[in-house]
Amino acid sequence: MSVSVCPIATIQAPASQVWGFLAEPGYYGQWWDAQTLSIEPPGPAQAGQLIQARSRAFGRDWRVHFAVERVEAGKRQLDLTAHLPLGITIHNHITCTPLDDKTCRVAFG
């Protein structure tokens, strides 16, 4: 079974600032519901990078693995593949589009 969704949010911050959080896996622990355990290789998001994390739900810890598939900094686009418990795989295409100097739109789908 396949499900496709694309949440979109308008954020009251410049696109360059929001992209800074999206393009740096070291910041992911500030905005996702998981504790980042490792980033290999370290540094800004880059194709081939692997991110290991742990989330807690239902009274237990769950391992989560992410692979950075593609980064297009000029377009502020990031593709991640998430491998979740129970065999769930999610392909994420994240975009950050400026609306004006102080506002941007982030799409996650």
A tleap script that builds the chain and sets N, CA, C and O, in Angstrom:
source leaprc.protein.ff14SB
mol = sequence {
  NMET SER VAL SER VAL CYS PRO ILE ALA THR
  ILE GLN ALA PRO ALA SER GLN VAL TRP GLY
  PHE LEU ALA GLU PRO GLY TYR TYR GLY GLN
  TRP TRP ASP ALA GLN THR LEU SER ILE GLU
  PRO PRO GLY PRO ALA GLN ALA GLY GLN LEU
  ILE GLN ALA ARG SER ARG ALA PHE GLY ARG
  ASP TRP ARG VAL HIE PHE ALA VAL GLU ARG
  VAL GLU ALA GLY LYS ARG GLN LEU ASP LEU
  THR ALA HIE LEU PRO LEU GLY ILE THR ILE
  HIE ASN HIE ILE THR CYS THR PRO LEU ASP
  ASP LYS THR CYS ARG VAL ALA PHE CGLY
}
set mol.1.N position { 0.843 -1.163 0.000 }
set mol.1.CA position { 0.000 0.000 0.000 }
set mol.1.C position { 0.894 1.234 0.000 }
set mol.1.O position { 1.937 1.251 0.655 }
set mol.2.N position { 0.492 2.249 -0.723 }
set mol.2.CA position { 1.247 3.488 -0.808 }
set mol.2.C position { 0.341 4.654 -0.444 }
set mol.2.O position { -0.822 4.698 -0.848 }
set mol.3.N position { 0.878 5.594 0.317 }
set mol.3.CA position { 0.141 6.787 0.707 }
set mol.3.C position { 1.002 7.982 0.358 }
set mol.3.O position { 2.212 7.966 0.585 }
set mol.4.N position { 0.386 9.024 -0.196 }
set mol.4.CA position { 1.142 10.227 -0.558 }
set mol.4.C position { 0.486 11.441 0.091 }
set mol.4.O position { -0.711 11.676 -0.078 }
set mol.5.N position { 1.280 12.207 0.832 }
set mol.5.CA position { 0.801 13.438 1.459 }
set mol.5.C position { 1.856 14.514 1.267 }
set mol.5.O position { 3.023 14.212 1.017 }
set mol.6.N position { 1.445 15.769 1.385 }
set mol.6.CA position { 2.390 16.865 1.234 }
set mol.6.C position { 1.985 18.017 2.151 }
set mol.6.O position { 1.372 18.982 1.695 }
set mol.7.N position { 2.324 17.926 3.447 }
set mol.7.CA position { 2.026 19.037 4.345 }
set mol.7.C position { 2.797 20.283 3.922 }
set mol.7.O position { 3.956 20.200 3.515 }
set mol.8.N position { 2.150 21.421 4.022 }
set mol.8.CA position { 2.779 22.699 3.670 }
set mol.8.C position { 2.548 23.666 4.820 }
set mol.8.O position { 1.450 23.733 5.373 }
set mol.9.N position { 3.587 24.417 5.178 }
set mol.9.CA position { 3.474 25.416 6.238 }
set mol.9.C position { 4.084 26.725 5.759 }
set mol.9.O position { 5.107 26.738 5.074 }
set mol.10.N position { 3.441 27.822 6.130 }
set mol.10.CA position { 4.005 29.149 5.906 }
set mol.10.C position { 4.695 29.543 7.195 }
set mol.10.O position { 4.094 29.496 8.268 }
set mol.11.N position { 5.961 29.933 7.090 }
set mol.11.CA position { 6.779 30.211 8.267 }
set mol.11.C position { 7.201 31.675 8.256 }
set mol.11.O position { 7.645 32.200 7.234 }
set mol.12.N position { 7.057 32.312 9.384 }
set mol.12.CA position { 7.423 33.722 9.522 }
set mol.12.C position { 8.909 33.850 9.825 }
set mol.12.O position { 9.302 34.289 10.906 }
set mol.13.N position { 9.715 33.467 8.870 }
set mol.13.CA position { 11.177 33.564 8.963 }
set mol.13.C position { 11.717 33.571 7.536 }
set mol.13.O position { 11.096 33.003 6.637 }
set mol.14.N position { 12.855 34.201 7.324 }
set mol.14.CA position { 13.441 34.208 5.974 }
set mol.14.C position { 13.794 32.791 5.513 }
set mol.14.O position { 14.188 31.945 6.316 }
set mol.15.N position { 13.647 32.549 4.215 }
set mol.15.CA position { 13.953 31.229 3.656 }
set mol.15.C position { 15.394 30.828 3.951 }
set mol.15.O position { 15.662 29.653 4.200 }
set mol.16.N position { 16.325 31.775 3.929 }
set mol.16.CA position { 17.731 31.438 4.190 }
set mol.16.C position { 17.915 30.893 5.605 }
set mol.16.O position { 18.719 29.986 5.817 }
set mol.17.N position { 17.188 31.429 6.561 }
set mol.17.CA position { 17.293 30.958 7.939 }
set mol.17.C position { 16.670 29.565 8.090 }
set mol.17.O position { 17.252 28.691 8.733 }
set mol.18.N position { 15.505 29.362 7.506 }
set mol.18.CA position { 14.844 28.063 7.587 }
set mol.18.C position { 15.677 27.007 6.860 }
set mol.18.O position { 15.846 25.896 7.361 }
set mol.19.N position { 16.195 27.353 5.681 }
set mol.19.CA position { 17.032 26.407 4.943 }
set mol.19.C position { 18.262 26.021 5.772 }
set mol.19.O position { 18.716 24.879 5.704 }
set mol.20.N position { 18.802 26.956 6.549 }
set mol.20.CA position { 19.935 26.647 7.414 }
set mol.20.C position { 19.632 25.518 8.388 }
set mol.20.O position { 20.508 24.704 8.680 }
set mol.21.N position { 18.400 25.456 8.895 }
set mol.21.CA position { 18.002 24.359 9.785 }
set mol.21.C position { 17.781 23.065 9.011 }
set mol.21.O position { 18.118 21.986 9.498 }
set mol.22.N position { 17.220 23.163 7.816 }
set mol.22.CA position { 16.939 21.972 7.022 }
set mol.22.C position { 18.207 21.337 6.455 }
set mol.22.O position { 18.291 20.116 6.320 }
set mol.23.N position { 19.183 22.166 6.127 }
set mol.23.CA position { 20.390 21.674 5.458 }
set mol.23.C position { 21.500 21.263 6.425 }
set mol.23.O position { 22.594 20.903 5.990 }
set mol.24.N position { 21.234 21.313 7.712 }
set mol.24.CA position { 22.238 20.953 8.715 }
set mol.24.C position { 21.666 19.883 9.642 }
set mol.24.O position { 20.947 20.211 10.586 }
set mol.25.N position { 21.972 18.610 9.390 }
set mol.25.CA position { 21.419 17.532 10.208 }
set mol.25.C position { 21.703 17.670 11.705 }
set mol.25.O position { 20.967 17.114 12.520 }
set mol.26.N position { 22.739 18.387 12.074 }
set mol.26.CA position { 23.023 18.602 13.489 }
set mol.26.C position { 21.902 19.346 14.208 }
set mol.26.O position { 21.804 19.276 15.433 }
set mol.27.N position { 21.061 20.055 13.466 }
set mol.27.CA position { 19.928 20.791 14.059 }
set mol.27.C position { 18.639 19.968 14.105 }
set mol.27.O position { 17.666 20.399 14.724 }
set mol.28.N position { 18.609 18.805 13.471 }
set mol.28.CA position { 17.360 18.059 13.358 }
set mol.28.C position { 16.728 17.737 14.708 }
set mol.28.O position { 15.503 17.695 14.821 }
set mol.29.N position { 17.534 17.513 15.715 }
set mol.29.CA position { 16.997 17.212 17.044 }
set mol.29.C position { 16.169 18.345 17.622 }
set mol.29.O position { 15.413 18.128 18.570 }
set mol.30.N position { 16.292 19.560 17.070 }
set mol.30.CA position { 15.514 20.705 17.553 }
set mol.30.C position { 14.110 20.756 16.954 }
set mol.30.O position { 13.236 21.437 17.489 }
set mol.31.N position { 13.886 20.041 15.846 }
set mol.31.CA position { 12.566 20.144 15.224 }
set mol.31.C position { 11.904 18.811 14.896 }
set mol.31.O position { 10.783 18.800 14.388 }
set mol.32.N position { 12.560 17.691 15.169 }
set mol.32.CA position { 11.873 16.420 14.965 }
set mol.32.C position { 11.754 15.694 16.289 }
set mol.32.O position { 12.467 16.005 17.243 }
set mol.33.N position { 10.866 14.740 16.345 }
set mol.33.CA position { 10.584 14.010 17.578 }
set mol.33.C position { 11.499 12.798 17.687 }
set mol.33.O position { 11.043 11.655 17.738 }
set mol.34.N position { 12.797 13.070 17.721 }
set mol.34.CA position { 13.789 12.002 17.832 }
set mol.34.C position { 15.091 12.594 18.353 }
set mol.34.O position { 15.339 13.794 18.235 }
set mol.35.N position { 15.898 11.745 18.919 }
set mol.35.CA position { 17.238 12.136 19.362 }
set mol.35.C position { 18.224 11.655 18.306 }
set mol.35.O position { 18.292 10.463 18.007 }
set mol.36.N position { 18.982 12.580 17.748 }
set mol.36.CA position { 19.979 12.222 16.749 }
set mol.36.C position { 21.135 11.512 17.437 }
set mol.36.O position { 21.686 12.024 18.411 }
set mol.37.N position { 21.503 10.344 16.943 }
set mol.37.CA position { 22.581 9.555 17.530 }
set mol.37.C position { 23.893 9.715 16.765 }
set mol.37.O position { 24.962 9.811 17.367 }
set mol.38.N position { 23.805 9.744 15.425 }
set mol.38.CA position { 25.022 9.899 14.626 }
set mol.38.C position { 24.695 10.468 13.257 }
set mol.38.O position { 23.592 10.301 12.737 }
set mol.39.N position { 25.683 11.144 12.690 }
set mol.39.CA position { 25.605 11.704 11.344 }
set mol.39.C position { 26.921 11.362 10.659 }
set mol.39.O position { 27.982 11.822 11.080 }
set mol.40.N position { 26.852 10.553 9.600 }
set mol.40.CA position { 28.065 10.111 8.900 }
set mol.40.C position { 27.959 10.372 7.407 }
set mol.40.O position { 27.021 9.870 6.789 }
set mol.41.N position { 28.839 11.108 6.803 }
set mol.41.CA position { 29.862 11.920 7.444 }
set mol.41.C position { 29.226 13.139 8.105 }
set mol.41.O position { 28.140 13.563 7.709 }
set mol.42.N position { 29.889 13.701 9.100 }
set mol.42.CA position { 29.358 14.885 9.770 }
set mol.42.C position { 29.344 16.085 8.826 }
set mol.42.O position { 29.997 16.080 7.782 }
set mol.43.N position { 28.593 17.103 9.210 }
set mol.43.CA position { 28.562 18.337 8.434 }
set mol.43.C position { 27.225 18.553 7.769 }
set mol.43.O position { 26.258 17.842 8.042 }
set mol.44.N position { 27.177 19.546 6.889 }
set mol.44.CA position { 25.924 19.875 6.199 }
set mol.44.C position { 25.384 18.683 5.415 }
set mol.44.O position { 26.132 17.780 5.041 }
set mol.45.N position { 24.073 18.694 5.172 }
set mol.45.CA position { 23.432 17.618 4.423 }
set mol.45.C position { 24.102 17.458 3.067 }
set mol.45.O position { 24.366 18.435 2.366 }
set mol.46.N position { 24.373 16.196 2.709 }
set mol.46.CA position { 25.017 15.873 1.438 }
set mol.46.C position { 24.571 14.498 1.000 }
set mol.46.O position { 24.308 13.628 1.831 }
set mol.47.N position { 24.485 14.299 -0.293 }
set mol.47.CA position { 24.060 13.003 -0.815 }
set mol.47.C position { 24.958 11.903 -0.258 }
set mol.47.O position { 26.181 12.041 -0.223 }
set mol.48.N position { 24.338 10.815 0.174 }
set mol.48.CA position { 25.070 9.687 0.737 }
set mol.48.C position { 25.217 9.725 2.244 }
set mol.48.O position { 25.663 8.749 2.847 }
set mol.49.N position { 24.855 10.820 2.850 }
set mol.49.CA position { 24.981 10.957 4.304 }
set mol.49.C position { 23.945 10.076 5.003 }
set mol.49.O position { 22.810 9.959 4.542 }
set mol.50.N position { 24.343 9.456 6.119 }
set mol.50.CA position { 23.461 8.593 6.898 }
set mol.50.C position { 23.266 9.188 8.284 }
set mol.50.O position { 24.222 9.605 8.937 }
set mol.51.N position { 22.019 9.219 8.716 }
set mol.51.CA position { 21.665 9.795 10.012 }
set mol.51.C position { 20.943 8.722 10.818 }
set mol.51.O position { 19.956 8.148 10.358 }
set mol.52.N position { 21.438 8.458 12.012 }
set mol.52.CA position { 20.823 7.482 12.912 }
set mol.52.C position { 20.159 8.259 14.050 }
set mol.52.O position { 20.741 9.197 14.595 }
set mol.53.N position { 18.936 7.860 14.400 }
set mol.53.CA position { 18.208 8.542 15.466 }
set mol.53.C position { 17.413 7.524 16.281 }
set mol.53.O position { 17.270 6.359 15.909 }
set mol.54.N position { 16.905 8.018 17.406 }
set mol.54.CA position { 16.078 7.181 18.283 }
set mol.54.C position { 14.866 8.010 18.701 }
set mol.54.O position { 14.992 9.159 19.123 }
set mol.55.N position { 13.706 7.404 18.573 }
set mol.55.CA position { 12.468 8.048 18.996 }
set mol.55.C position { 11.845 7.190 20.091 }
set mol.55.O position { 12.110 5.991 20.172 }
set mol.56.N position { 11.034 7.794 20.915 }
set mol.56.CA position { 10.407 7.045 21.997 }
set mol.56.C position { 8.887 7.124 21.852 }
set mol.56.O position { 8.314 8.208 21.746 }
set mol.57.N position { 8.248 5.950 21.849 }
set mol.57.CA position { 6.787 5.873 21.773 }
set mol.57.C position { 6.338 4.534 22.330 }
set mol.57.O position { 7.074 3.549 22.271 }
set mol.58.N position { 5.150 4.501 22.862 }
set mol.58.CA position { 4.576 3.266 23.400 }
set mol.58.C position { 5.483 2.608 24.429 }
set mol.58.O position { 5.540 1.383 24.525 }
set mol.59.N position { 6.192 3.431 25.197 }
set mol.59.CA position { 7.017 2.924 26.282 }
set mol.59.C position { 8.323 2.283 25.873 }
set mol.59.O position { 8.965 1.615 26.682 }
set mol.60.N position { 8.725 2.476 24.631 }
set mol.60.CA position { 9.992 1.884 24.205 }
set mol.60.C position { 10.711 2.792 23.214 }
set mol.60.O position { 10.126 3.719 22.656 }
set mol.61.N position { 11.997 2.500 23.010 }
set mol.61.CA position { 12.805 3.239 22.048 }
set mol.61.C position { 12.701 2.582 20.675 }
set mol.61.O position { 12.639 1.358 20.563 }
set mol.62.N position { 12.682 3.406 19.638 }
set mol.62.CA position { 12.608 2.933 18.255 }
set mol.62.C position { 13.765 3.549 17.483 }
set mol.62.O position { 13.986 4.758 17.546 }
set mol.63.N position { 14.496 2.724 16.760 }
set mol.63.CA position { 15.601 3.207 15.919 }
set mol.63.C position { 15.038 3.700 14.587 }
set mol.63.O position { 14.143 3.089 14.004 }
set mol.64.N position { 15.584 4.814 14.130 }
set mol.64.CA position { 15.173 5.411 12.867 }
set mol.64.C position { 16.441 5.719 12.078 }
set mol.64.O position { 17.406 6.245 12.634 }
set mol.65.N position { 16.445 5.395 10.789 }
set mol.65.CA position { 17.614 5.606 9.942 }
set mol.65.C position { 17.208 6.479 8.759 }
set mol.65.O position { 16.199 6.213 8.107 }
set mol.66.N position { 17.988 7.514 8.483 }
set mol.66.CA position { 17.731 8.399 7.353 }
set mol.66.C position { 18.925 8.385 6.415 }
set mol.66.O position { 20.075 8.318 6.849 }
set mol.67.N position { 18.636 8.448 5.134 }
set mol.67.CA position { 19.684 8.585 4.123 }
set mol.67.C position { 19.389 9.855 3.335 }
set mol.67.O position { 18.278 10.042 2.838 }
set mol.68.N position { 20.383 10.719 3.225 }
set mol.68.CA position { 20.227 11.917 2.397 }
set mol.68.C position { 20.457 11.471 0.958 }
set mol.68.O position { 21.544 11.005 0.616 }
set mol.69.N position { 19.460 11.610 0.133 }
set mol.69.CA position { 19.530 11.171 -1.259 }
set mol.69.C position { 20.024 12.285 -2.190 }
set mol.69.O position { 20.806 12.035 -3.107 }
set mol.70.N position { 19.558 13.517 -1.943 }
set mol.70.CA position { 19.894 14.619 -2.848 }
set mol.70.C position { 19.732 15.932 -2.108 }
set mol.70.O position { 18.815 16.096 -1.304 }
set mol.71.N position { 20.633 16.869 -2.387 }
set mol.71.CA position { 20.547 18.216 -1.849 }
set mol.71.C position { 20.752 19.184 -3.005 }
set mol.71.O position { 21.751 19.093 -3.719 }
set mol.72.N position { 19.831 20.094 -3.192 }
set mol.72.CA position { 19.977 21.165 -4.172 }
set mol.72.C position { 19.874 22.481 -3.420 }
set mol.72.O position { 18.796 23.065 -3.309 }
set mol.73.N position { 21.005 22.938 -2.908 }
set mol.73.CA position { 21.027 24.130 -2.066 }
set mol.73.C position { 20.492 25.355 -2.803 }
set mol.73.O position { 19.781 26.166 -2.209 }
set mol.74.N position { 20.821 25.502 -4.081 }
set mol.74.CA position { 20.363 26.659 -4.846 }
set mol.74.C position { 18.853 26.736 -4.958 }
set mol.74.O position { 18.286 27.825 -5.050 }
set mol.75.N position { 18.200 25.584 -4.950 }
set mol.75.CA position { 16.734 25.524 -5.015 }
set mol.75.C position { 16.118 25.303 -3.635 }
set mol.75.O position { 14.896 25.265 -3.492 }
set mol.76.N position { 16.972 25.157 -2.622 }
set mol.76.CA position { 16.529 24.851 -1.256 }
set mol.76.C position { 15.651 23.603 -1.248 }
set mol.76.O position { 14.524 23.628 -0.754 }
set mol.77.N position { 16.179 22.514 -1.801 }
set mol.77.CA position { 15.462 21.241 -1.858 }
set mol.77.C position { 16.332 20.136 -1.265 }
set mol.77.O position { 17.551 20.116 -1.431 }
set mol.78.N position { 15.666 19.224 -0.575 }
set mol.78.CA position { 16.347 18.146 0.126 }
set mol.78.C position { 15.504 16.879 -0.009 }
set mol.78.O position { 14.298 16.906 0.240 }
set mol.79.N position { 16.130 15.777 -0.401 }
set mol.79.CA position { 15.443 14.489 -0.471 }
set mol.79.C position { 16.059 13.552 0.554 }
set mol.79.O position { 17.273 13.349 0.579 }
set mol.80.N position { 15.208 12.983 1.398 }
set mol.80.CA position { 15.626 12.032 2.430 }
set mol.80.C position { 14.810 10.761 2.292 }
set mol.80.O position { 13.641 10.807 1.909 }
set mol.81.N position { 15.418 9.632 2.600 }
set mol.81.CA position { 14.677 8.384 2.728 }
set mol.81.C position { 14.768 7.977 4.189 }
set mol.81.O position { 15.858 7.830 4.740 }
set mol.82.N position { 13.613 7.797 4.805 }
set mol.82.CA position { 13.547 7.413 6.213 }
set mol.82.C position { 13.156 5.942 6.314 }
set mol.82.O position { 12.196 5.501 5.683 }
set mol.83.N position { 13.903 5.196 7.106 }
set mol.83.CA position { 13.605 3.791 7.374 }
set mol.83.C position { 13.144 3.716 8.828 }
set mol.83.O position { 13.938 3.876 9.755 }
set mol.84.N position { 11.859 3.472 9.005 }
set mol.84.CA position { 11.229 3.467 10.317 }
set mol.84.C position { 10.982 2.034 10.786 }
set mol.84.O position { 11.122 1.090 10.007 }
set mol.85.N position { 10.619 1.874 12.048 }
set mol.85.CA position { 10.297 0.533 12.551 }
set mol.85.C position { 9.139 -0.082 11.767 }
set mol.85.O position { 8.407 0.613 11.062 }
set mol.86.N position { 8.994 -1.365 11.900 }
set mol.86.CA position { 7.915 -2.151 11.299 }
set mol.86.C position { 7.981 -2.164 9.775 }
set mol.86.O position { 6.973 -2.400 9.109 }
set mol.87.N position { 9.170 -1.909 9.221 }
set mol.87.CA position { 9.353 -1.983 7.777 }
set mol.87.C position { 8.817 -0.805 6.990 }
set mol.87.O position { 8.639 -0.907 5.776 }
set mol.88.N position { 8.559 0.305 7.648 }
set mol.88.CA position { 8.015 1.489 6.974 }
set mol.88.C position { 9.154 2.307 6.375 }
set mol.88.O position { 10.126 2.622 7.061 }
set mol.89.N position { 9.032 2.646 5.107 }
set mol.89.CA position { 10.005 3.498 4.424 }
set mol.89.C position { 9.275 4.724 3.895 }
set mol.89.O position { 8.211 4.611 3.288 }
set mol.90.N position { 9.860 5.901 4.133 }
set mol.90.CA position { 9.250 7.151 3.690 }
set mol.90.C position { 10.254 7.904 2.827 }
set mol.90.O position { 11.407 8.086 3.218 }
set mol.91.N position { 9.816 8.336 1.664 }
set mol.91.CA position { 10.629 9.159 0.780 }
set mol.91.C position { 10.166 10.603 0.949 }
set mol.91.O position { 9.038 10.945 0.595 }
set mol.92.N position { 11.037 11.444 1.489 }
set mol.92.CA position { 10.695 12.832 1.790 }
set mol.92.C position { 11.340 13.770 0.783 }
set mol.92.O position { 12.545 13.694 0.540 }
set mol.93.N position { 10.551 14.644 0.205 }
set mol.93.CA position { 11.051 15.708 -0.659 }
set mol.93.C position { 10.671 17.008 0.050 }
set mol.93.O position { 9.492 17.349 0.145 }
set mol.94.N position { 11.669 17.725 0.543 }
set mol.94.CA position { 11.437 18.938 1.327 }
set mol.94.C position { 11.886 20.134 0.501 }
set mol.94.O position { 12.994 20.152 -0.037 }
set mol.95.N position { 11.008 21.137 0.406 }
set mol.95.CA position { 11.362 22.365 -0.300 }
set mol.95.C position { 11.094 23.558 0.599 }
set mol.95.O position { 10.171 23.546 1.414 }
set mol.96.N position { 11.906 24.581 0.440 }
set mol.96.CA position { 11.764 25.825 1.193 }
set mol.96.C position { 11.744 26.956 0.166 }
set mol.96.O position { 12.757 27.240 -0.473 }
set mol.97.N position { 10.586 27.598 0.011 }
set mol.97.CA position { 10.394 28.614 -1.016 }
set mol.97.C position { 10.152 29.977 -0.379 }
set mol.97.O position { 9.214 30.127 0.404 }
set mol.98.N position { 10.978 30.974 -0.698 }
set mol.98.CA position { 10.732 32.309 -0.146 }
set mol.98.C position { 9.446 32.904 -0.708 }
set mol.98.O position { 9.176 32.794 -1.904 }
set mol.99.N position { 8.650 33.538 0.162 }
set mol.99.CA position { 7.459 34.266 -0.270 }
set mol.99.C position { 7.739 35.765 -0.318 }
set mol.99.O position { 7.225 36.482 -1.177 }
set mol.100.N position { 8.563 36.221 0.620 }
set mol.100.CA position { 9.087 37.588 0.649 }
set mol.100.C position { 10.335 37.561 1.525 }
set mol.100.O position { 10.826 36.478 1.842 }
set mol.101.N position { 10.860 38.709 1.925 }
set mol.101.CA position { 12.100 38.748 2.692 }
set mol.101.C position { 11.984 38.143 4.089 }
set mol.101.O position { 12.991 37.754 4.680 }
set mol.102.N position { 10.756 38.059 4.626 }
set mol.102.CA position { 10.582 37.609 6.000 }
set mol.102.C position { 9.734 36.352 6.144 }
set mol.102.O position { 9.487 35.901 7.263 }
set mol.103.N position { 9.286 35.782 5.034 }
set mol.103.CA position { 8.346 34.658 5.089 }
set mol.103.C position { 8.721 33.620 4.032 }
set mol.103.O position { 9.172 33.967 2.941 }
set mol.104.N position { 8.530 32.354 4.364 }
set mol.104.CA position { 8.760 31.286 3.382 }
set mol.104.C position { 7.718 30.199 3.550 }
set mol.104.O position { 6.984 30.162 4.537 }
set mol.105.N position { 7.670 29.324 2.574 }
set mol.105.CA position { 6.772 28.183 2.604 }
set mol.105.C position { 7.620 26.917 2.562 }
set mol.105.O position { 8.502 26.782 1.714 }
set mol.106.N position { 7.353 26.001 3.468 }
set mol.106.CA position { 8.054 24.716 3.504 }
set mol.106.C position { 7.041 23.626 3.172 }
set mol.106.O position { 5.986 23.518 3.798 }
set mol.107.N position { 7.390 22.829 2.178 }
set mol.107.CA position { 6.565 21.684 1.786 }
set mol.107.C position { 7.334 20.416 2.102 }
set mol.107.O position { 8.533 20.313 1.841 }
set mol.108.N position { 6.627 19.458 2.665 }
set mol.108.CA position { 7.227 18.205 3.101 }
set mol.108.C position { 6.382 17.086 2.531 }
set mol.108.O position { 5.277 16.832 3.011 }
set mol.109.N position { 6.878 16.429 1.533 }
set mol.109.CA position { 6.049 15.368 0.947 }
set mol.109.C position { 6.863 14.417 0.137 }
set mol.109.O position { 6.322 13.465 -0.426 }
savepdb mol mol.pdb
quit
